[in-house]
Amino acid sequence: MLVMAKCGKLNLMALLEVSGLSMAYAEKTLYDDADLELQAGEHMGIVGQNGAGKSTLIRILTGQVLPLSGRIDWAKNLKIGYLDQYAEIPEGMTLVDFLHTAYKDLYDKQDRATELYEKYAATADDKLLERAGRLQEELDAAGFYDVDTEIERVISGLGLEAIGRDRELEHMSGGQRAKVILAKLLLENDDVIILDEPTNYLDVSHIEWLEGFLQGFEGAAMIISHDFDFLDKVTNAIADVSFGKITKYRGSFQKAMRQKEERSEQQMRQYEKQQVEIAKAEKFIAKNKARASTSKQAKSREKMLARMDKVDPPSENLKAKFNFPYVNSQSAAALTVTDLSVGYEQAILEPVSFSLTTEKKIVFAGFNGAGKSTLIKSILGEIPSLGGQVEFSPSAVVNYFDQDLDWDNDQQTPLQAMQDLFPTILPKELRQRLAGAGINAENAQKPLFQLSGGEQTKVKLAIMEMKPSNFLILDEPTNHLDEETKQALYKAIKAFPGNAIIVSHEVSFTKDLADQTLNVAALSYKENPE
């Protein structure tokens, strides 16, 4: 049974106490009697491998999902802000109007003050003037007259100028919308902010700005991220979600990982020592249980083993390993792009020209909304170009990763989806490929919509591994992946003998991965309508 409560007196200024939390889906246990505490001023990073239950934990804490059991205690009168990328937004609302809704309470207070002043003008009732004056003082104390300045600071910091202040949110791409919703959350100045992968749609300069913002944020924060460089700069505590437990470490991310490693090594030593004791006891029991003179001692040892608190060995999730099959290219010139003009009704970039010879790789850099995805889709012919030429080698075989997690039927399991795509391949081989990508047998039989973003990404990568090619095109493949899987993907791309175009906002991922870089942001001169 779940108990959610507002708790006024929590130890050591705790803003949140979680106790006895248990949650499971089908046969998979996410947490078993787990505890967690968030203190005032803590900036807590939430880490764990894909599918460990990080996003589910956030949904439980924000009341979107009910766990099997446990108690969630938030301190009284807290303002809690949650980065909800699927928030409902009224039709026709522009970017700047949406950001102003972060100050709705202050605008309502201003309206009440204006109404009181108008009534005073008609009645000359001094009590009305006093009430209006108090509201005015509250507005001054809250910095109401600096609202526009603060909004412009966040617009600039997160690079929202490129989207357009008067752009309606309903016409934005998913990445652009996510950035605008993040901006509103930061403006609200809540007591606790909860962020799920806030850097996914930011480029390097905007991530740096967000780092500075969070470093100066005096409230508490809970942040899910697979960008460990980012976490190391903005957190002072880490909650590690793994193997049915939530373990909290104080200090930086790097310090937390060292503590985790030491704890794992200590657990292994305890496990190995206990296994020696168990083996010794079991040998004694087997030897003496049937003997009348020693059967009593043997039974005593049996009872001792039954009462013993068993130490589990440190567990490891299924680790991903990728290998993109290669087919030979018969041409030295793999791709030539000449004065390519891309966009929808009008061009969004200056004409683009570049070329790739066989085996060369290129990174497309630039903030979200700069036009990277539009450029890729135009190169692939999915969007008609507005001018210019694209010429692949006649022997080019392209393998494309689209960043959107869209499926023809998300009710299917990963195994069913792959079986539809590759009907001549035996299910056993498909299961092996999914396992190699880090999808265990249980998740291979689970509907796609129930998988985490990282798990769905692994399925898409597993599908790519079934397609021999000589040209990889990957649009933000790391968005939802844990660090171990990112490293496996990096090695696979690096080892791929053919060509590649890679889009990624993570500099640490693309560093040393490609032979050249195209800064798409430098070519952008109109807002991107994608």
C-alpha positions in Angstrom: 0.0 0.0 0.0 1.3 3.5 -0.9 1.1 6.4 1.5 1.8 9.8 0.1 1.9 12.5 2.8 3.0 16.1 3.5 5.4 15.9 6.3 6.1 19.1 8.3 8.9 17.9 10.5 11.6 15.8 8.7 15.1 15.2 10.1 18.0 17.4 9.0 15.8 19.7 6.8 14.7 16.8 4.6 12.5 18.0 1.8 11.6 14.4 0.7 11.7 11.1 2.5 11.0 7.9 0.6 10.7 4.7 2.6 9.8 1.1 1.9 9.4 1.7 -1.9 8.7 -1.3 -4.0 7.9 -1.3 -7.7 7.8 -4.0 -10.4 6.6 -4.5 -13.9 5.7 -8.0 -15.0 8.7 -10.1 -13.8 11.1 -7.3 -13.4 11.6 -5.7 -10.0 12.7 -2.1 -10.1 12.9 -1.4 -6.3 12.4 -3.7 -3.3 11.9 -1.9 0.0 14.1 1.1 -1.1 14.7 4.3 0.8 15.8 7.7 -0.3 16.1 11.2 1.2 16.5 14.7 -0.4 17.9 17.4 1.8 17.5 21.1 1.5 20.0 22.5 -1.0 21.0 19.1 -2.4 21.4 18.8 -6.1 21.0 15.0 -6.6 21.9 13.2 -9.8 19.9 10.1 -10.4 21.9 7.5 -12.4 21.6 3.9 -13.5 21.6 1.8 -16.6 18.7 2.0 -19.1 15.6 0.3 -17.8 16.8 0.4 -14.1 13.8 2.6 -13.1 15.1 6.2 -13.0 12.2 7.8 -14.9 9.7 5.5 -13.1 11.1 6.9 -9.8 10.4 10.4 -11.0 6.9 9.6 -12.1 6.3 8.0 -8.6 7.6 11.1 -6.8 5.5 13.4 -8.9 2.3 11.3 -8.4 2.0 10.1 -12.0 2.5 6.5 -11.1 1.5 4.5 -8.0 4.1 2.0 -6.8 3.3 -1.4 -5.2 4.1 -0.1 -1.8 6.0 2.6 0.0 5.7 6.0 1.6 6.5 9.3 -0.2 6.8 12.2 2.3 7.2 15.8 0.8 7.7 18.6 3.3 4.8 21.0 3.6 4.2 24.0 1.3 6.9 23.1 -1.2 6.8 24.4 -4.8 7.9 21.5 -6.9 8.7 22.0 -10.6 8.9 19.1 -13.0 10.2 19.1 -16.5 7.2 17.6 -18.3 8.0 17.5 -22.0 4.4 16.5 -22.8 2.7 19.3 -21.0 -0.6 20.4 -22.6 -0.3 23.9 -24.0 -3.2 26.1 -25.3 -3.4 26.3 -29.1 -1.9 29.5 -30.6 0.4 30.2 -27.6 3.7 31.7 -28.7 7.1 31.1 -27.1 7.2 34.4 -25.3 3.6 34.2 -24.1 4.3 30.7 -22.7 7.4 31.9 -20.8 5.3 34.7 -19.2 3.0 32.0 -17.7 5.8 31.2 -15.3 4.8 34.4 -13.5 1.0 33.9 -13.6 0.7 34.4 -9.8 2.4 37.8 -10.1 0.3 38.9 -13.1 -2.8 37.9 -11.2 -1.6 40.0 -8.2 -1.0 42.9 -10.5 -4.5 42.6 -11.9 -6.0 42.6 -8.4 -3.9 45.7 -7.5 -5.1 47.5 -10.7 -8.7 46.6 -9.8 -8.3 48.0 -6.3 -6.9 51.2 -7.6 -9.8 51.6 -10.0 -12.3 51.0 -7.2 -10.5 53.5 -5.0 -10.7 56.1 -7.8 -14.5 55.6 -7.8 -15.0 55.4 -4.0 -12.0 57.1 -2.3 -12.1 54.2 0.2 -8.6 54.3 2.0 -8.9 50.6 2.8 -8.8 49.8 -0.9 -5.7 51.9 -1.3 -4.0 50.2 1.6 -4.7 46.7 0.1 -3.5 47.8 -3.3 -0.3 49.2 -1.7 0.4 45.9 0.1 0.0 44.0 -3.2 2.4 46.5 -4.8 5.0 45.9 -2.1 4.7 42.2 -2.7 5.2 42.7 -6.4 8.3 44.8 -5.8 9.7 42.2 -3.4 9.2 39.4 -6.0 11.0 41.4 -8.7 7.9 41.7 -10.8 9.3 44.6 -12.8 12.4 42.6 -13.8 10.3 39.8 -15.3 11.0 40.7 -18.9 14.7 41.0 -18.2 14.8 37.6 -16.6 12.9 36.0 -19.5 15.3 37.5 -22.0 18.2 36.1 -19.9 16.8 32.6 -20.2 15.9 33.0 -23.9 19.5 34.0 -24.6 21.0 31.3 -22.3 19.1 28.4 -23.9 19.4 29.7 -27.4 15.7 30.2 -28.0 16.2 33.2 -30.3 16.7 30.8 -33.1 13.2 29.4 -32.6 11.6 32.8 -32.7 9.8 34.7 -29.9 6.5 34.7 -31.8 6.7 31.1 -32.9 3.7 29.0 -31.7 4.6 26.0 -29.6 2.3 23.7 -31.6 4.4 24.3 -34.7 7.7 23.5 -33.0 9.8 20.3 -33.2 9.9 18.0 -30.2 13.4 19.3 -29.3 12.4 23.0 -29.6 9.4 22.4 -27.5 11.4 20.6 -24.8 13.8 23.6 -24.6 10.9 26.1 -24.2 9.3 24.0 -21.4 12.7 23.8 -19.7 13.0 27.6 -19.9 9.6 28.1 -18.2 10.5 25.6 -15.4 13.8 27.5 -14.7 11.9 30.8 -14.6 9.4 29.5 -12.0 12.1 29.4 -9.3 10.5 26.5 -7.4 11.8 25.1 -4.1 12.6 21.7 -5.8 13.1 21.2 -9.6 13.0 17.7 -11.1 14.7 17.4 -14.5 14.7 14.2 -16.7 17.5 14.4 -19.3 17.5 18.2 -19.5 20.6 18.3 -21.8 19.1 16.1 -24.6 18.2 19.0 -26.8 20.9 21.5 -25.9 24.1 22.2 -27.7 27.4 22.7 -25.9 27.1 26.5 -25.1 23.6 26.1 -23.8 24.6 23.1 -21.6 27.3 25.3 -20.2 24.7 28.1 -19.5 22.5 25.5 -17.8 25.4 24.3 -15.7 26.0 27.9 -14.5 22.3 28.3 -13.7 22.1 25.1 -11.6 25.3 25.9 -9.8 23.7 29.1 -8.7 20.3 27.6 -7.9 19.7 27.8 -4.2 16.8 25.3 -4.2 17.0 21.5 -4.3 17.2 19.5 -7.5 16.8 16.0 -8.8 18.4 15.4 -12.2 18.3 12.3 -14.4 21.1 12.4 -16.9 23.5 10.1 -18.8 25.8 13.1 -19.4 28.2 12.4 -16.6 30.4 15.5 -17.3 27.2 17.6 -16.8 26.3 15.7 -13.6 29.8 16.1 -12.2 29.5 19.9 -12.5 25.9 20.4 -11.1 25.4 17.8 -8.4 26.5 17.3 -4.8 24.8 13.9 -4.2 24.1 10.9 -6.4 21.3 8.3 -6.2 22.3 5.1 -8.0 19.3 3.0 -9.1 20.4 -0.6 -9.7 19.5 -4.2 -8.9 16.3 -3.3 -7.0 18.0 -0.8 -4.7 18.5 2.9 -4.5 21.8 3.8 -3.0 22.6 7.4 -2.1 26.2 8.8 -2.1 27.2 12.3 -1.0 29.7 14.3 -3.1 30.4 14.6 -6.8 29.5 12.1 -9.4 33.2 10.9 -9.7 33.4 10.5 -5.9 30.1 8.6 -5.9 31.3 6.2 -8.6 34.5 5.5 -6.6 32.4 4.8 -3.5 30.2 2.5 -5.6 33.2 0.6 -6.9 34.7 0.2 -3.4 31.3 -1.0 -2.1 31.1 -3.5 -4.9 34.6 -4.8 -4.1 33.8 -5.1 -0.4 30.5 -7.0 -1.2 32.4 -9.4 -3.5 34.9 -10.1 -0.7 32.1 -10.7 1.8 30.3 -12.9 -0.7 33.4 -15.0 -1.5 34.2 -15.4 2.3 30.6 -16.5 3.0 30.6 -19.0 0.1 33.7 -20.7 1.6 31.8 -21.0 4.9 28.7 -22.3 3.2 30.6 -24.9 1.2 32.4 -26.0 4.4 29.2 -26.4 6.3 27.4 -28.2 3.4 30.3 -30.7 3.2 30.1 -31.3 7.0 26.3 -31.9 6.8 26.6 -34.3 3.8 29.3 -36.3 5.6 27.8 -36.4 9.1 24.0 -36.2 8.7 23.5 -40.0 8.4 25.9 -40.8 11.3 24.2 -41.2 14.7 27.1 -39.8 16.6 27.3 -36.6 14.5 23.8 -36.1 13.1 22.9 -33.6 15.9 25.8 -31.4 14.9 24.9 -31.7 11.2 21.3 -30.6 11.9 22.6 -27.7 13.9 24.7 -26.7 10.9 21.6 -27.0 8.7 19.7 -24.6 11.0 22.6 -22.2 11.0 22.6 -22.1 7.1 18.8 -21.6 7.0 19.1 -18.6 9.4 22.2 -17.1 7.6 21.7 -13.7 5.9 23.0 -14.5 2.5 25.3 -12.0 0.8 24.5 -11.6 -2.9 27.3 -11.2 -5.4 27.6 -7.8 -7.1 25.3 -8.1 -10.1 25.8 -6.7 -13.6 23.2 -5.8 -16.2 23.4 -7.1 -19.7 26.1 -5.1 -21.4 25.7 -3.9 -25.0 28.1 -4.5 -27.8 27.5 -3.3 -31.3 28.9 -4.3 -34.7 27.6 -2.8 -37.9 28.1 -5.2 -40.8 30.0 -3.7 -43.7 29.7 -4.3 -47.5 32.4 -3.1 -49.8 32.2 0.2 -51.6 33.4 0.3 -55.2 34.0 4.0 -55.4 36.5 6.5 -54.0 33.9 9.2 -53.8 31.2 8.2 -51.2 29.1 11.4 -51.1 29.2 14.8 -52.8 26.9 17.6 -51.7 26.9 20.7 -53.9 25.1 24.0 -53.0 22.3 22.1 -51.3 19.5 24.4 -50.3 17.2 22.8 -47.6 14.0 23.8 -46.0 10.3 23.5 -46.5 8.6 26.5 -48.2 11.8 28.5 -47.9 15.5 27.8 -47.2 16.6 27.6 -43.6 20.3 27.3 -44.3 22.9 28.9 -46.6 23.7 26.5 -49.5 25.7 23.5 -48.2 28.6 21.9 -49.9 30.9 19.1 -48.7 32.3 15.8 -49.8 33.3 12.5 -48.3 35.7 10.0 -49.7 35.5 6.3 -48.9 35.8 5.5 -45.1 35.6 9.1 -44.0 33.3 10.3 -41.2 31.7 13.7 -40.5 29.9 15.2 -37.5 27.1 17.7 -38.0 27.3 20.2 -35.1 24.9 23.0 -34.0 22.1 23.7 -31.6 18.7 21.9 -31.9 16.6 23.8 -34.4 19.6 24.8 -36.4 18.6 22.5 -39.2 20.8 19.4 -38.8 17.9 16.9 -39.1 16.4 18.8 -42.0 19.8 18.6 -43.7 20.1 14.9 -43.1 16.6 14.2 -44.4 17.3 16.3 -47.5 20.5 14.4 -48.2 18.5 11.2 -47.9 15.8 12.5 -50.2 13.1 12.2 -47.5 12.5 16.0 -47.8 12.7 17.5 -51.3 15.6 19.9 -51.6 15.1 23.5 -52.8 18.2 23.5 -55.0 21.6 22.0 -55.4 22.7 18.4 -55.8 23.4 15.3 -53.6 25.3 12.4 -55.2 26.0 9.2 -53.3 28.3 6.6 -54.8 26.4 4.1 -57.0 27.6 1.4 -54.5 26.6 3.3 -51.4 24.3 1.3 -49.0 22.9 3.6 -46.3 21.9 2.6 -42.8 19.9 5.4 -41.1 19.2 6.0 -37.4 16.3 8.5 -36.9 16.3 10.1 -33.4 12.5 9.9 -33.1 11.3 6.8 -31.2 8.4 6.2 -33.5 7.2 2.7 -34.3 4.7 1.3 -36.8 3.1 -0.6 -33.9 4.4 0.1 -30.4 2.1 -2.7 -29.1 4.5 -5.1 -30.6 7.5 -6.6 -28.7 11.0 -5.9 -30.0 11.1 -9.5 -31.2 7.9 -9.2 -33.1 9.0 -5.9 -34.7 12.3 -7.4 -35.8 10.5 -10.6 -37.1 8.3 -8.4 -39.3 11.4 -6.6 -40.7 13.4 -9.8 -41.2 10.9 -12.6 -41.7 13.5 -15.1 -43.1 15.8 -14.9 -40.0 15.2 -17.4 -37.1 13.8 -16.0 -33.9 16.9 -17.4 -32.0 19.2 -15.2 -34.0 17.0 -12.1 -33.5 17.0 -12.8 -29.7 20.8 -13.1 -29.8 21.1 -9.8 -31.6 18.8 -8.1 -29.1 20.8 -9.6 -26.2 24.0 -8.3 -27.8 22.4 -4.8 -27.8 21.6 -5.0 -24.1 18.0 -6.1 -24.3 17.4 -9.1 -22.0 14.9 -11.9 -22.7 12.2 -10.3 -20.5 12.3 -6.9 -22.3 12.5 -8.7 -25.7 8.9 -9.9 -25.0 7.6 -6.7 -23.6 5.6 -4.2 -25.7 7.8 -1.4 -27.1 5.8 1.4 -25.5 6.6 -0.1 -22.0 10.4 0.1 -22.7 12.4 3.1 -21.6 13.8 5.6 -24.1 17.2 3.9 -23.8 15.9 0.4 -24.3 13.9 1.5 -27.4 17.1 3.1 -28.8 19.0 -0.2 -28.2 16.3 -2.0 -30.2 16.7 0.5 -33.1 20.4 0.0 -33.0 19.9 -3.8 -33.0 17.8 -3.4 -36.1 20.6 -1.4 -37.7 23.0 -4.3 -37.0 20.8 -6.6 -39.2 21.4 -4.4 -42.2 24.8 -4.6 -44.0 25.9 -1.2 -45.3 28.8 1.0 -46.0 27.4 4.4 -45.0 26.0 5.0 -41.5 23.8 8.1 -40.8 23.0 8.6 -37.1 20.9 11.4 -35.8 21.4 11.9 -32.1 21.8 8.2 -31.3 23.0 8.8 -27.7 20.0 10.8 -26.5 18.7 8.1 -24.1 21.7 5.8 -23.6 23.6 5.1 -20.5 27.4 5.6 -20.4 28.4 2.0 -21.0 26.1 1.7 -24.0 27.4 5.0 -25.4 31.0 3.7 -25.1 30.0 0.5 -26.9 28.3 2.6 -29.7 31.4 4.8 -30.0 33.6 1.8 -30.5 31.3 0.3 -33.1 31.2 3.6 -35.1 34.9 4.1 -34.8 35.6 0.5 -36.0 33.1 0.7 -38.9 35.2 0.6 -42.1 32.7 2.7 -44.1 31.4 6.3 -44.1 29.3 7.9 -41.4 27.4 11.1 -40.7 26.9 11.6 -36.9 24.7 14.2 -35.2 25.3 14.5 -31.4 25.2 17.3 -28.9 27.7 15.4 -26.7 31.2 16.7 -27.5 32.7 13.9 -25.3 31.0 11.4 -27.7 32.0 12.9 -31.0 35.5 13.8 -30.0 38.0 11.9 -32.1 35.1 10.1 -33.8 35.1 11.8 -37.2 37.5 13.2 -39.7 35.7 16.5 -40.2 33.0 18.7 -38.7 30.2 20.7 -40.3 28.9 23.5 -38.1 25.3 23.7 -39.3 24.5 26.5 -36.8 26.9 28.8 -38.7 24.9 28.2 -41.9 21.5 28.9 -40.2 19.9 32.2 -41.1 16.2 31.5 -40.6 14.2 29.8 -37.8 13.8 26.1 -38.5 10.2 25.1 -39.1 10.8 21.4 -38.6 
